[in-house]
Amino acid sequence: MLALAVSGPLAAATPSITKFDFGLGPVAPDCAAVTPDTLYTPARGYGLLPSTGLVSSTAGDAALAKDPLRADALVSDHPFYFVIDMPEGNYDVTVLLGDPAGDADTTVKAETRRLMLESVKTFAGPRAVESRSFTVNVRTPVLPRGRKVMLKERELATFSWDNKLILEFNGKRPAVAGVDIRRNDAAQTVFIASDSTVTDQPGEPWCGWGQMLPRFFPAGVAIANHAESGLSLASFRGSGRLEKILTLIKHGDYVFIQFGHNDQKEKGEGVGAYTTYASSLRDYISAIREKGGEPVLVTSMYRRRFTGTLLYDTLGDYPAAVRLIAEEQHVPLIDLHAMSAKFLSALGPDLSKRAFVHFPAGTYPGQPKDMKDDTHFCAYGAYELARCVVEGIRSSVPALADRLAPDLTRYNPEMTAGPADFTIPPSAPLSEVRIPDGDGK
């Protein structure tokens, strides 16, 4: 089980060491050694979380003498985690992946299961180690005047708000030779304000599309996913989360806004898509623009609801209200509602279960009953929705589209690869399954 015992103070000093040489060989200049026994402690400020199967691999003494950083590595047949205390901000992370003595296949996630690098395959030999870079956002709940974001209990045990940068090395045979972390205050940030369908879900099998989005951007662009389960436009703002974004945003940053699943449950006189909901969207847009940010509206995706073979909508007027406000306020629109309909219809009523959280009892620790959640997505569904969002960026946010990762191909949600072709490895299980807030049925 993955230990979530790395909580610390809400203010962390920038560490004096941010370059690390993984393995038991001689340590490269200006680096700190990370061996299988270098476990994280608050006093050290960095280290590994306890794991099984982690060993040091080396190419031999001659290679070590020539390039000690690349000639040895830590490898495993299980996921393993590296932690370093870091204050709030954006950080460029360069990882050296590969094992000079063997083939490796490494997927990298950061913080709470954010996908950063997908299946980096390397092969034994003198050029086994490859350098890859990405940018990670680290945040805390601190607000001005000594206040804090009102976190939910479920958030307190995650890696999302803890003044630490956490890297997860996963895959068929993850191998890491080195890590270099550097603060980047000039990085462009894409903030996300949303609900459980987008949030960084702490444990398998749930996943939000915001967790997958970092994979589609290169170093220099950070995804700051402030989405949280069970929230509406009103409760997101009421818990201090919009204020948190507004304290951090700088000119040229983006804020993606997707709400509707929980907003449609709100009752009362005058409450509705074209009244209170539309008014709140206008308020968000105005506040973001006042800070120099660029708002982007995203329509909520379909739930999995079929009559026979026909998908039907459960979101009422809310997607149409988003489209109306986007046109009225001259805000870019990503119509994920429309794209998700094409995606789910292409899969059909049976195969679409594989995009959501449908798993038999006992699939995950602490899961005594079958899971049949037609609102929340698994990793495959979240990945495909993130690809839909990327296509929306291409068509509606051209300035940000110029910053997309160069290896991306075009995506058609009606011609999606099926779940059998999905290869992102699951993260280490938590001690128990925790159902997201919202209508997870």
C-alpha angles and dihedrals in degrees: 000000000000113000113225096193102120101102118139145157121322091239121056129183119232105262120242091227120055101153119081135189112206118210142046097275128099112307118250117239117278091012135112118227120247112193129168087269097052098106123178117262127168089238093056094039095212141047146103129305114237111278141156130247097022113148139163119248126193140188094218141273096290093053091045091055092050098046114000093180096058101030097075136034145173112252135180145169089226134057114272133190135220119199131192129175109244133167121238114292146078121301132193108221122197115192127191105215128191144056119252089207099049148011117277140189115198132182116187126209127176136210108339100006096298108166110235107157126019123216103324103195119203132175133217117267143071093312097041097119119077128190119227130173137200138158124248127197118219119193143176131199093246116132130181120285095029096297129131139208108266099247123196119240090250090060095056093073096048133092093242107090105025111102090249134111109220125191123195117202110200140156140091092311112356115201127182126185100173148351128208119187124191130173115244113192090171095060116122111243127211107199120197125208112188150100141272094304089066106026127111095262108213099218144029138294094029121077136170125214089240088066091058098043098083090066089067096058131067128228111298095050119083125195111214104190108194094166116128136187120269097013132136129189089271099047093042089058094038092057092054097253097122089048089051091055091046091054091055105036120106133188111295097021120126132226116201111203121198121164136141111101093083098026090064089061093059113107136194143095111314094005114137150110097279096038122037095008094049091045091053091050089054090050092051092049093049094048093049094048091049088061093049094257129136115236119211121189120216123192115227119258125247123268115232101267121145134177101200104312095336121099114221132198125245100177098084116197096344100096090046090050090054091051090049094051092045090056094042094049096036092240124153112257128211106194099208089157091065095041093048089053090057092046096049094041090053090054094045130210097303106037091042088071086073090063092055134052101282111143134146120248114283096027090117133027113274093017109126096163138049114271115231106168114159096178105051125062133226121223094277093052093044091050092052092048090050088055088052089052090050090054088050089053090052093053102035109023105043096168090057092041087064087064097054119120111277095230096064122119125202118274132215113191090205091059100042124156109252125246091261089072095050112111109171104130118234119249122247110286123257120232091263142007111261115196114221119246112261136056097323098169 
